[in-house]
Amino acid sequence: MQLALIIGAIVLTIAGILFAAELFTNAIEWVGRKFKLSMGIVGSVLAAVGTALPETLVAVVAVIMGSMGIVKGGHDIGTGAILGAPFMLGTLAFFMTGASYYVSRKIKKRTTDFFIDMNVVAKDLVYFILAYSIAITLGLVKHYAFPVGGVMRVIDLIVAIALMLIYVIYVYKQADTGSKMDNWDIDALHIQKRVEGEPKRRFIFLQIFLALMLMFIGSQFFVLEVQAMAAIIAIPALVVALLLVPFATELPEKFNSVLWVSRGHDTLAMGNVSGAMVLQATFPASIGLIFTEWSFALISLETLSAFLALLSAGVMLIGWKLTGRLHPALLLLGGVFYLVYLTAVIITLNLGGLR
């Protein structure tokens, strides 16, 4: 009975997050139209930052509180969250973006071909690979070559600042990338459906605020319910921490992309995911460099998750270069990369390599 109630709560929570994603995508489209913004700014920056903010704050707070001794294991929790976000985005979120296209075609939700403006998304992927490679390489070098402290802490600070500057440059470069959204045909703002004409800006921002609050609250409830279910059916806590919780915190990006793909707004859908990857590879990684040891063994689940995220982004770029487009079938490889990691986690647990 208790398990049935928990499953019911999970279903309702997912429905709530999906509703919030609908509010968010509708409002963010109106932001693009009202302010005559490019798809690069709307999808890869505004939408990405908005939906990535909750899990980013979780990672930052966990790391800082761990450094202050307030939360036991805060460093591990925060580092896991920092590394888990790009991995989930580059695997499951990619997979769901590609799969949603085929599902939308199957149920006749859309009839148009899948098209992504790679002037927008390729820039996301290149900046992600650059920033994340720098961050992960430093973690590997520190593990094998340099002790933490002294000169190494100065290097950490310099690299952290460099990563943040990379994101600033990236946002500047995306400002005029992609077509403008000022002439888009958009559904009425959901909180003003009965109002004639275009909605006022204050109501657009109010809807964005409400959507983000619902996303954040829904994600937290989802995590709690999943943890409760795991306890009942005896799923190891580590599996929950490594796989289920990151999946929950990335639900907003995944649902936003599914909704945008179903409407034929493929560039916004992909940009929401790839733009969030750039954010996660810069600011949260900088926090990790400053407040944690940021040291990884070459053969470890941390390094594997980073490698698969980078591999997935690289495969998308190579596929685009070879064919001249980003085919939705290629995005399905994200699911394969996720299964590879899941297999590695299960094997590691069975070998007793993790507690």
C-alpha positions as a Markdown table, in Angstrom:
| # | Residue | x | y | z |
|---|---|---|---|---|
| 1 | Met | 0.0 | 0.0 | 0.0 |
| 2 | Gln | 2.8 | 2.4 | 0.9 |
| 3 | Leu | 4.7 | 1.6 | -2.3 |
| 4 | Ala | 1.5 | 2.3 | -4.3 |
| 5 | Leu | 1.1 | 5.7 | -2.6 |
| 6 | Ile | 4.7 | 6.6 | -3.3 |
| 7 | Ile | 4.4 | 5.6 | -7.0 |
| 8 | Gly | 1.2 | 7.7 | -7.2 |
| 9 | Ala | 3.0 | 10.6 | -5.7 |
| 10 | Ile | 5.9 | 10.2 | -8.2 |
| 11 | Val | 3.4 | 10.2 | -11.1 |
| 12 | Leu | 1.7 | 13.4 | -9.8 |
| 13 | Thr | 5.0 | 15.1 | -9.2 |
| 14 | Ile | 6.1 | 14.3 | -12.8 |
| 15 | Ala | 2.8 | 15.8 | -14.0 |
| 16 | Gly | 3.5 | 18.9 | -12.0 |
| 17 | Ile | 7.0 | 19.3 | -13.4 |
| 18 | Leu | 5.6 | 18.8 | -16.9 |
| 19 | Phe | 3.0 | 21.5 | -16.2 |
| 20 | Ala | 5.7 | 23.9 | -15.0 |
| 21 | Ala | 7.7 | 23.1 | -18.1 |
| 22 | Glu | 4.7 | 24.1 | -20.2 |
| 23 | Leu | 4.4 | 27.4 | -18.4 |
| 24 | Phe | 8.1 | 28.0 | -18.7 |
| 25 | Thr | 8.5 | 27.3 | -22.4 |
| 26 | Asn | 5.4 | 29.4 | -23.2 |
| 27 | Ala | 6.7 | 32.4 | -21.2 |
| 28 | Ile | 10.3 | 32.2 | -22.5 |
| 29 | Glu | 9.1 | 32.2 | -26.1 |
| 30 | Trp | 7.2 | 35.5 | -25.2 |
| 31 | Val | 10.5 | 36.9 | -23.8 |
| 32 | Gly | 12.2 | 36.2 | -27.1 |
| 33 | Arg | 9.4 | 37.8 | -29.1 |
| 34 | Lys | 8.9 | 40.9 | -26.9 |
| 35 | Phe | 12.6 | 41.7 | -26.6 |
| 36 | Lys | 13.4 | 40.6 | -30.2 |
| 37 | Leu | 16.1 | 38.2 | -29.0 |
| 38 | Ser | 17.9 | 35.5 | -31.0 |
| 39 | Met | 17.3 | 31.8 | -30.5 |
| 40 | Gly | 20.9 | 31.5 | -29.2 |
| 41 | Ile | 20.1 | 33.7 | -26.3 |
| 42 | Val | 16.6 | 32.4 | -25.6 |
| 43 | Gly | 17.3 | 28.7 | -25.8 |
| 44 | Ser | 21.0 | 28.3 | -24.9 |
| 45 | Val | 21.2 | 31.1 | -22.3 |
| 46 | Leu | 17.9 | 32.2 | -20.8 |
| 47 | Ala | 16.1 | 28.9 | -20.8 |
| 48 | Ala | 19.3 | 26.9 | -19.9 |
| 49 | Val | 20.1 | 29.2 | -16.9 |
| 50 | Gly | 16.5 | 29.2 | -15.7 |
| 51 | Thr | 16.1 | 25.5 | -15.6 |
| 52 | Ala | 19.7 | 24.7 | -14.5 |
| 53 | Leu | 19.6 | 27.1 | -11.6 |
| 54 | Pro | 18.0 | 24.7 | -9.0 |
| 55 | Glu | 20.5 | 21.8 | -9.4 |
| 56 | Thr | 23.3 | 24.3 | -9.7 |
| 57 | Leu | 22.4 | 25.9 | -6.3 |
| 58 | Val | 22.1 | 22.4 | -4.8 |
| 59 | Ala | 25.7 | 21.6 | -5.8 |
| 60 | Val | 27.1 | 25.0 | -4.7 |
| 61 | Val | 25.4 | 24.9 | -1.3 |
| 62 | Ala | 26.5 | 21.3 | -0.7 |
| 63 | Val | 30.1 | 22.2 | -1.5 |
| 64 | Ile | 30.2 | 25.4 | 0.6 |
| 65 | Met | 28.4 | 23.8 | 3.6 |
| 66 | Gly | 30.8 | 20.9 | 3.4 |
| 67 | Ser | 33.8 | 23.3 | 3.4 |
| 68 | Met | 32.3 | 25.0 | 6.5 |
| 69 | Gly | 31.8 | 21.6 | 8.2 |
| 70 | Ile | 28.0 | 22.1 | 8.4 |
| 71 | Val | 27.2 | 19.1 | 6.2 |
| 72 | Lys | 29.1 | 15.9 | 6.5 |
| 73 | Gly | 30.1 | 14.6 | 3.1 |
| 74 | Gly | 29.1 | 17.9 | 1.5 |
| 75 | His | 32.2 | 17.8 | -0.8 |
| 76 | Asp | 31.2 | 14.4 | -2.1 |
| 77 | Ile | 27.6 | 15.4 | -2.6 |
| 78 | Gly | 28.5 | 18.6 | -4.3 |
| 79 | Thr | 31.2 | 17.1 | -6.5 |
| 80 | Gly | 28.8 | 14.4 | -7.5 |
| 81 | Ala | 26.1 | 16.9 | -8.4 |
| 82 | Ile | 28.6 | 19.0 | -10.4 |
| 83 | Leu | 29.8 | 16.0 | -12.4 |
| 84 | Gly | 26.4 | 14.4 | -12.7 |
| 85 | Ala | 24.6 | 17.4 | -14.3 |
| 86 | Pro | 26.7 | 17.5 | -17.6 |
| 87 | Phe | 26.5 | 13.7 | -17.8 |
| 88 | Met | 22.7 | 13.5 | -17.5 |
| 89 | Leu | 22.3 | 16.3 | -20.0 |
| 90 | Gly | 24.7 | 14.8 | -22.5 |
| 91 | Thr | 23.1 | 11.3 | -22.2 |
| 92 | Leu | 19.5 | 11.1 | -21.1 |
| 93 | Ala | 18.5 | 14.6 | -22.1 |
| 94 | Phe | 20.0 | 14.1 | -25.6 |
| 95 | Phe | 18.2 | 10.8 | -25.9 |
| 96 | Met | 14.8 | 12.3 | -24.8 |
| 97 | Thr | 15.2 | 15.1 | -27.3 |
| 98 | Gly | 15.8 | 12.7 | -30.2 |
| 99 | Ala | 13.2 | 10.2 | -29.0 |
| 100 | Ser | 10.5 | 12.9 | -28.6 |
| 101 | Tyr | 10.9 | 13.7 | -32.3 |
| 102 | Tyr | 10.1 | 10.2 | -33.3 |
| 103 | Val | 7.2 | 9.9 | -30.8 |
| 104 | Ser | 5.8 | 13.3 | -32.1 |
| 105 | Arg | 5.9 | 12.0 | -35.7 |
| 106 | Lys | 4.3 | 8.7 | -34.7 |
| 107 | Ile | 1.4 | 10.3 | -32.9 |
| 108 | Lys | 1.0 | 13.0 | -35.7 |
| 109 | Lys | 1.9 | 15.8 | -33.3 |
| 110 | Arg | 4.2 | 17.2 | -35.9 |
| 111 | Thr | 4.8 | 16.5 | -39.6 |
| 112 | Thr | 7.9 | 18.6 | -40.2 |
| 113 | Asp | 11.4 | 17.3 | -40.4 |
| 114 | Phe | 13.8 | 17.6 | -37.5 |
| 115 | Phe | 16.0 | 20.7 | -37.9 |
| 116 | Ile | 18.5 | 22.4 | -35.6 |
| 117 | Asp | 20.4 | 25.6 | -36.4 |
| 118 | Met | 23.9 | 24.3 | -35.7 |
| 119 | Asn | 25.2 | 27.9 | -35.6 |
| 120 | Val | 23.6 | 28.0 | -32.2 |
| 121 | Val | 24.1 | 24.4 | -30.9 |
| 122 | Ala | 27.6 | 23.8 | -32.3 |
| 123 | Lys | 28.8 | 26.8 | -30.4 |
| 124 | Asp | 27.3 | 25.4 | -27.2 |
| 125 | Leu | 29.0 | 22.0 | -27.7 |
| 126 | Val | 32.4 | 23.5 | -28.6 |
| 127 | Tyr | 32.4 | 25.8 | -25.5 |
| 128 | Phe | 31.2 | 22.9 | -23.3 |
| 129 | Ile | 34.0 | 20.6 | -24.6 |
| 130 | Leu | 36.6 | 23.4 | -24.0 |
| 131 | Ala | 35.5 | 24.3 | -20.5 |
| 132 | Tyr | 34.8 | 20.8 | -19.2 |
| 133 | Ser | 38.0 | 19.3 | -20.7 |
| 134 | Ile | 40.0 | 22.0 | -18.8 |
| 135 | Ala | 38.2 | 21.3 | -15.5 |
| 136 | Ile | 38.5 | 17.5 | -15.7 |
| 137 | Thr | 42.1 | 17.5 | -16.9 |
| 138 | Leu | 43.1 | 19.6 | -14.0 |
| 139 | Gly | 41.3 | 17.1 | -11.7 |
| 140 | Leu | 43.3 | 14.2 | -13.2 |
| 141 | Val | 46.6 | 16.1 | -13.1 |
| 142 | Lys | 46.1 | 16.9 | -9.4 |
| 143 | His | 45.3 | 13.3 | -8.5 |
| 144 | Tyr | 48.5 | 12.0 | -10.0 |
| 145 | Ala | 51.0 | 14.9 | -10.0 |
| 146 | Phe | 50.4 | 17.6 | -7.4 |
| 147 | Pro | 49.3 | 17.6 | -3.8 |
| 148 | Val | 46.5 | 20.0 | -2.8 |
| 149 | Gly | 47.8 | 23.2 | -1.3 |
| 150 | Gly | 50.2 | 26.0 | -1.9 |
| 151 | Val | 50.8 | 26.7 | -5.6 |
| 152 | Met | 48.1 | 24.3 | -6.6 |
| 153 | Arg | 45.4 | 26.3 | -4.8 |
| 154 | Val | 46.5 | 29.4 | -6.8 |
| 155 | Ile | 46.3 | 27.4 | -10.0 |
| 156 | Asp | 42.8 | 26.2 | -9.0 |
| 157 | Leu | 41.7 | 29.9 | -8.5 |
| 158 | Ile | 43.2 | 30.9 | -11.8 |
| 159 | Val | 41.4 | 28.1 | -13.7 |
| 160 | Ala | 38.2 | 28.8 | -11.9 |
| 161 | Ile | 38.3 | 32.4 | -13.0 |
| 162 | Ala | 39.2 | 31.3 | -16.5 |
| 163 | Leu | 36.1 | 29.0 | -16.6 |
| 164 | Met | 33.8 | 31.8 | -15.6 |
| 165 | Leu | 35.3 | 34.1 | -18.2 |
| 166 | Ile | 34.7 | 31.4 | -20.8 |
| 167 | Tyr | 31.0 | 31.5 | -19.9 |
| 168 | Val | 30.9 | 35.2 | -20.2 |
| 169 | Ile | 32.5 | 35.1 | -23.6 |
| 170 | Tyr | 30.2 | 32.3 | -24.7 |
| 171 | Val | 27.1 | 34.4 | -23.7 |
| 172 | Tyr | 28.5 | 37.4 | -25.7 |
| 173 | Lys | 29.0 | 35.2 | -28.7 |
| 174 | Gln | 25.5 | 33.7 | -28.5 |
| 175 | Ala | 23.9 | 37.2 | -28.4 |
| 176 | Asp | 23.3 | 37.4 | -32.1 |
| 177 | Thr | 23.4 | 33.7 | -33.0 |
| 178 | Gly | 20.3 | 32.2 | -34.6 |
| 179 | Ser | 17.3 | 33.9 | -36.1 |
| 180 | Lys | 15.3 | 36.5 | -34.2 |
| 181 | Met | 12.1 | 35.5 | -32.5 |
| 182 | Asp | 10.2 | 38.9 | -32.9 |
| 183 | Asn | 7.8 | 37.5 | -35.5 |
| 184 | Trp | 7.1 | 34.1 | -34.0 |
| 185 | Asp | 3.5 | 32.9 | -33.8 |
| 186 | Ile | 3.2 | 32.0 | -30.1 |
| 187 | Asp | 0.2 | 30.6 | -28.1 |
| 188 | Ala | -1.3 | 33.1 | -25.7 |
| 189 | Leu | 0.4 | 33.5 | -22.3 |
| 190 | His | -1.1 | 30.8 | -20.1 |
| 191 | Ile | -1.9 | 33.1 | -17.2 |
| 192 | Gln | -3.6 | 35.6 | -19.5 |
| 193 | Lys | -5.3 | 33.3 | -22.0 |
| 194 | Arg | -8.5 | 35.5 | -22.1 |
| 195 | Val | -6.7 | 38.8 | -22.6 |
| 196 | Glu | -6.7 | 40.3 | -26.1 |
| 197 | Gly | -3.4 | 41.3 | -27.7 |
| 198 | Glu | 0.1 | 40.6 | -26.5 |
| 199 | Pro | 0.7 | 40.1 | -22.8 |
| 200 | Lys | 2.4 | 42.7 | -20.7 |
| 201 | Arg | 6.0 | 42.0 | -19.7 |
| 202 | Arg | 5.3 | 41.8 | -15.9 |
| 203 | Phe | 2.9 | 38.9 | -16.5 |
| 204 | Ile | 5.5 | 37.1 | -18.7 |
| 205 | Phe | 8.0 | 37.4 | -15.9 |
| 206 | Leu | 5.5 | 36.4 | -13.3 |
| 207 | Gln | 4.7 | 33.2 | -15.3 |
| 208 | Ile | 8.5 | 32.4 | -15.5 |
| 209 | Phe | 8.8 | 32.9 | -11.8 |
| 210 | Leu | 5.9 | 30.6 | -11.1 |
| 211 | Ala | 7.2 | 28.0 | -13.5 |
| 212 | Leu | 10.7 | 28.0 | -11.9 |
| 213 | Met | 9.2 | 27.7 | -8.4 |
| 214 | Leu | 7.1 | 24.7 | -9.5 |
| 215 | Met | 10.1 | 23.1 | -11.2 |
| 216 | Phe | 12.2 | 23.5 | -8.1 |
| 217 | Ile | 9.6 | 22.3 | -5.6 |
| 218 | Gly | 8.6 | 19.4 | -7.9 |
| 219 | Ser | 12.2 | 18.2 | -8.4 |
| 220 | Gln | 12.7 | 18.2 | -4.6 |
| 221 | Phe | 9.5 | 16.2 | -4.0 |
| 222 | Phe | 10.5 | 13.8 | -6.8 |
| 223 | Val | 13.9 | 13.2 | -5.2 |
| 224 | Leu | 12.3 | 12.5 | -1.8 |
| 225 | Glu | 9.7 | 10.1 | -3.2 |
| 226 | Val | 12.3 | 8.2 | -5.2 |
| 227 | Gln | 14.5 | 7.9 | -2.1 |
| 228 | Ala | 11.5 | 6.6 | -0.2 |
| 229 | Met | 10.7 | 4.1 | -2.9 |
| 230 | Ala | 14.4 | 3.0 | -3.0 |
| 231 | Ala | 14.4 | 2.3 | 0.7 |
| 232 | Ile | 11.3 | 0.1 | 0.4 |
| 233 | Ile | 12.5 | -2.0 | -2.5 |
| 234 | Ala | 16.1 | -2.0 | -1.2 |
| 235 | Ile | 17.9 | -0.1 | -4.0 |
| 236 | Pro | 21.4 | 0.8 | -2.8 |
| 237 | Ala | 21.7 | 4.4 | -1.7 |
| 238 | Leu | 24.7 | 4.9 | -3.9 |
| 239 | Val | 22.6 | 4.0 | -7.0 |
| 240 | Val | 20.1 | 6.6 | -5.9 |
| 241 | Ala | 22.8 | 9.2 | -5.4 |
| 242 | Leu | 24.6 | 8.6 | -8.7 |
| 243 | Leu | 21.7 | 7.9 | -11.1 |
| 244 | Leu | 18.2 | 8.6 | -9.8 |
| 245 | Val | 18.7 | 12.0 | -8.0 |
| 246 | Pro | 20.6 | 13.6 | -10.9 |
| 247 | Phe | 17.9 | 12.3 | -13.3 |
| 248 | Ala | 15.3 | 14.1 | -11.1 |
| 249 | Thr | 17.1 | 17.4 | -11.0 |
| 250 | Glu | 17.5 | 17.5 | -14.8 |
| 251 | Leu | 13.8 | 16.8 | -15.4 |
| 252 | Pro | 13.0 | 20.5 | -16.2 |
| 253 | Glu | 15.5 | 20.6 | -19.1 |
| 254 | Lys | 14.3 | 17.2 | -20.4 |
| 255 | Phe | 10.6 | 18.2 | -20.3 |
| 256 | Asn | 11.2 | 21.6 | -21.9 |
| 257 | Ser | 13.0 | 19.9 | -24.8 |
| 258 | Val | 10.3 | 17.4 | -25.2 |
| 259 | Leu | 7.6 | 20.2 | -25.4 |
| 260 | Trp | 9.7 | 22.3 | -27.8 |
| 261 | Val | 10.4 | 19.3 | -30.1 |
| 262 | Ser | 6.7 | 18.5 | -30.2 |
| 263 | Arg | 6.0 | 22.0 | -31.5 |
| 264 | Gly | 8.8 | 21.9 | -34.1 |
| 265 | His | 11.1 | 24.3 | -32.1 |
| 266 | Asp | 14.1 | 22.0 | -32.3 |
| 267 | Thr | 16.8 | 24.6 | -31.9 |
| 268 | Leu | 15.3 | 25.8 | -28.7 |
| 269 | Ala | 14.9 | 22.2 | -27.5 |
| 270 | Met | 18.5 | 21.3 | -28.1 |
| 271 | Gly | 19.8 | 24.7 | -27.1 |
| 272 | Asn | 18.1 | 24.3 | -23.7 |
| 273 | Val | 20.1 | 21.2 | -23.1 |
| 274 | Ser | 23.4 | 22.1 | -24.7 |
| 275 | Gly | 23.4 | 25.6 | -23.2 |
| 276 | Ala | 22.8 | 24.1 | -19.7 |
| 277 | Met | 25.9 | 21.9 | -20.3 |
| 278 | Val | 28.0 | 25.0 | -20.9 |
| 279 | Leu | 26.7 | 26.6 | -17.7 |
| 280 | Gln | 27.3 | 23.4 | -15.6 |
| 281 | Ala | 30.9 | 23.0 | -17.0 |
| 282 | Thr | 31.9 | 26.6 | -16.0 |
| 283 | Phe | 30.3 | 28.1 | -12.9 |
| 284 | Pro | 29.6 | 24.9 | -10.8 |
| 285 | Ala | 33.0 | 23.5 | -11.9 |
| 286 | Ser | 34.6 | 26.7 | -10.7 |
| 287 | Ile | 33.0 | 26.3 | -7.3 |
| 288 | Gly | 34.3 | 22.7 | -7.2 |
| 289 | Leu | 37.8 | 23.9 | -8.0 |
| 290 | Ile | 37.8 | 26.6 | -5.3 |
| 291 | Phe | 36.0 | 24.7 | -2.4 |
| 292 | Thr | 37.0 | 21.0 | -2.9 |
| 293 | Glu | 40.1 | 19.0 | -3.6 |
| 294 | Trp | 38.8 | 18.4 | -7.2 |
| 295 | Ser | 40.9 | 15.3 | -7.7 |
| 296 | Phe | 39.8 | 12.3 | -9.7 |
| 297 | Ala | 41.5 | 8.9 | -10.5 |
| 298 | Leu | 41.6 | 8.0 | -14.2 |
| 299 | Ile | 39.7 | 4.8 | -13.5 |
| 300 | Ser | 36.7 | 6.0 | -11.5 |
| 301 | Leu | 33.0 | 6.6 | -11.9 |
| 302 | Glu | 33.6 | 10.4 | -11.7 |
| 303 | Thr | 36.0 | 10.4 | -14.7 |
| 304 | Leu | 33.8 | 7.9 | -16.6 |
| 305 | Ser | 30.8 | 10.2 | -16.3 |
| 306 | Ala | 32.9 | 13.2 | -17.5 |
| 307 | Phe | 34.3 | 11.2 | -20.4 |
| 308 | Leu | 30.9 | 10.0 | -21.6 |
| 309 | Ala | 29.5 | 13.6 | -21.5 |
| 310 | Leu | 32.4 | 14.9 | -23.5 |
| 311 | Leu | 32.2 | 11.9 | -25.9 |
| 312 | Ser | 28.5 | 12.5 | -26.4 |
| 313 | Ala | 29.1 | 16.2 | -27.3 |
| 314 | Gly | 32.0 | 15.3 | -29.6 |
| 315 | Val | 29.9 | 12.6 | -31.4 |
| 316 | Met | 27.2 | 15.2 | -32.1 |
| 317 | Leu | 29.7 | 17.6 | -33.6 |
| 318 | Ile | 31.3 | 15.0 | -35.7 |
| 319 | Gly | 28.0 | 13.7 | -36.9 |
| 320 | Trp | 27.0 | 17.3 | -37.9 |
| 321 | Lys | 30.3 | 17.8 | -39.7 |
| 322 | Leu | 30.0 | 14.6 | -41.7 |
| 323 | Thr | 26.4 | 14.9 | -42.7 |
| 324 | Gly | 25.7 | 18.6 | -42.6 |
| 325 | Arg | 22.9 | 18.2 | -40.0 |
| 326 | Leu | 22.3 | 16.9 | -36.6 |
| 327 | His | 20.1 | 13.8 | -37.1 |
| 328 | Pro | 17.7 | 12.9 | -34.4 |
| 329 | Ala | 18.8 | 9.3 | -34.5 |
| 330 | Leu | 22.3 | 10.4 | -33.5 |
| 331 | Leu | 20.8 | 11.9 | -30.3 |
| 332 | Leu | 19.5 | 8.5 | -29.3 |
| 333 | Leu | 23.2 | 7.5 | -28.7 |
| 334 | Gly | 22.9 | 9.4 | -25.5 |
| 335 | Gly | 20.8 | 6.6 | -24.1 |
| 336 | Val | 23.5 | 4.1 | -25.0 |
| 337 | Phe | 26.1 | 6.2 | -23.1 |
| 338 | Tyr | 23.8 | 6.3 | -20.1 |
| 339 | Leu | 23.5 | 2.5 | -20.1 |
| 340 | Val | 27.2 | 2.2 | -20.3 |
| 341 | Tyr | 27.5 | 4.2 | -17.1 |
| 342 | Leu | 24.7 | 2.4 | -15.4 |
| 343 | Thr | 26.5 | -0.9 | -16.2 |
| 344 | Ala | 29.7 | 0.4 | -14.8 |
| 345 | Val | 27.9 | 1.5 | -11.6 |
| 346 | Ile | 26.4 | -1.9 | -11.2 |
| 347 | Ile | 29.7 | -3.8 | -11.8 |
| 348 | Thr | 31.5 | -1.5 | -9.4 |
| 349 | Leu | 28.9 | -2.1 | -6.7 |
| 350 | Asn | 29.0 | -5.9 | -7.2 |
| 351 | Leu | 32.8 | -5.8 | -6.9 |
| 352 | Gly | 32.5 | -3.9 | -3.6 |
| 353 | Gly | 34.5 | -0.9 | -4.9 |
| 354 | Leu | 32.1 | 1.6 | -3.5 |
| 355 | Arg | 30.2 | 1.9 | -0.3 |
